Amino acid sequence: MAEILASATVRGPAEPPVIDALHETFERLWDDVLTLGPEDRMPFELAVVEVATNAVRHAKAPDDGSVELQVDVEVRPYLLLARLYELGAVPMGELDVPDSMPGPEADSGRGLQMVRQLLSTVSCERQGEANVWTLTRTSGDGGAAP
């Protein structure tokens, strides 16, 4: 597997400050990988932040406990990878993303559709007591990005 050019981890309660920390982490990460252009950085960051924001809004713990988020990001030549862990969250249902954007009258449903359009792969599976999202974007000459 290709070498890791840069990596970062953000962890904290599934509350709005973790999103701010994620933005700050991406800013530092991009400073470490100057060869990666905005055509890959921006869509990847937007998608990861969207999934994290959805977790802050929707992830629930059993018995009204708390959920913690951990986001691990790796930058490799031609591949951006993020794993987002909803630690202590109840299992989420099946990942149901519509084939097209909802109409203007819809109150929700655009976020995951946008994420699918911005990334090469999106998956979510249950691992132990966590929902684990794996998000990738193939960058540059390493393959066809969406």
C-alpha positions in Angstrom: 0.0 0.0 0.0 1.2 3.5 -0.8 3.0 5.5 1.9 1.0 7.9 4.1 1.9 11.5 3.3 -0.1 13.0 6.2 -2.6 11.8 8.8 -4.7 13.3 11.6 -7.2 12.3 14.2 -10.0 14.3 15.8 -11.9 12.9 18.8 -14.5 14.3 21.0 -18.2 14.3 22.1 -20.7 14.3 19.2 -21.4 18.0 19.7 -20.7 21.0 17.4 -17.2 21.8 18.8 -15.9 18.6 17.2 -16.9 19.9 13.8 -14.8 23.1 14.4 -11.9 20.9 15.5 -12.3 18.9 12.3 -12.1 22.0 10.1 -9.0 23.2 12.0 -7.4 19.7 11.6 -8.1 19.7 7.8 -6.5 23.2 7.6 -3.3 21.9 9.2 -3.4 18.7 7.2 -3.6 20.5 3.9 -0.6 22.6 4.9 1.4 19.4 5.2 0.4 18.1 1.8 1.0 21.1 -0.6 1.0 18.9 -3.7 -2.7 18.0 -3.3 -4.9 20.5 -5.2 -8.1 22.1 -4.1 -10.0 20.0 -6.7 -9.5 17.0 -4.3 -9.1 18.7 -0.9 -12.3 20.7 -1.0 -14.8 17.9 -2.0 -13.2 15.5 0.4 -13.3 17.9 3.3 -16.9 18.9 2.5 -18.0 15.2 2.4 -16.2 14.3 5.6 -17.6 17.3 7.5 -21.1 16.5 6.2 -21.0 13.0 7.5 -19.5 14.2 10.8 -22.3 16.9 11.1 -24.9 14.2 10.4 -23.4 12.1 13.2 -23.6 15.1 15.6 -27.2 15.7 14.7 -28.5 12.1 14.4 -26.3 9.6 16.3 -28.0 8.4 19.4 -26.6 6.4 22.4 -28.7 3.8 24.2 -30.5 5.1 27.3 -29.8 8.8 26.4 -26.1 8.3 27.0 -23.5 10.2 25.0 -21.9 9.4 21.6 -18.3 10.2 20.9 -16.9 10.8 17.4 -13.4 9.9 16.2 -12.3 10.8 12.7 -9.1 9.4 11.3 -7.8 10.9 8.1 -5.0 9.6 5.9 -3.6 11.2 2.8 -1.7 8.9 0.5 -0.5 9.4 -3.1 -3.7 9.4 -5.1 -6.0 8.5 -2.2 -7.8 10.4 0.5 -9.2 8.2 3.3 -11.4 9.0 6.3 -12.8 6.7 8.9 -15.5 8.2 11.1 -16.4 6.2 14.3 -19.7 6.9 16.1 -18.5 5.5 19.4 -21.3 4.3 21.7 -24.0 4.9 19.1 -26.9 2.6 18.6 -26.7 0.7 15.3 -27.9 2.8 12.4 -30.3 1.4 9.9 -29.5 0.5 6.4 -27.7 3.2 4.5 -30.5 4.5 2.2 -29.3 7.1 -0.2 -31.7 8.1 -3.0 -30.5 7.9 -6.6 -31.1 11.6 -7.2 -31.4 14.8 -5.1 -34.7 15.4 -3.4 -36.9 18.1 -4.8 -36.8 21.6 -3.5 -39.8 20.9 -1.2 -37.9 18.2 0.7 -36.7 19.1 4.2 -33.8 16.7 4.2 -32.0 14.0 2.3 -29.5 16.0 0.3 -26.4 15.5 2.5 -25.6 11.8 1.8 -26.5 12.2 -1.8 -24.0 15.0 -2.1 -21.4 12.9 -0.2 -21.9 10.1 -2.7 -21.3 12.5 -5.6 -18.1 13.9 -4.0 -16.4 10.7 -3.1 -15.2 7.5 -4.8 -16.6 5.2 -2.1 -18.9 5.6 1.0 -19.7 2.8 3.3 -21.0 2.3 6.9 -20.8 -0.8 9.0 -21.2 -1.8 12.6 -17.9 -2.7 14.4 -18.4 -3.6 18.1 -20.2 -0.6 19.8 -19.6 1.8 16.9 -21.0 2.7 13.5 -17.9 3.1 11.2 -18.0 5.2 8.1 -15.3 4.7 5.5 -15.0 7.5 3.0 -12.5 7.6 0.1 -11.7 9.9 -2.8 -9.3 8.9 -5.5 -7.2 11.9 -6.3 -5.0 13.2 -9.2 -3.7 10.6 -11.6 -4.5 7.7 -9.4 -7.9 7.0 -11.0 -11.1 8.5 -11.9 -12.6 10.7 -9.2 -16.3 11.3 -9.4 
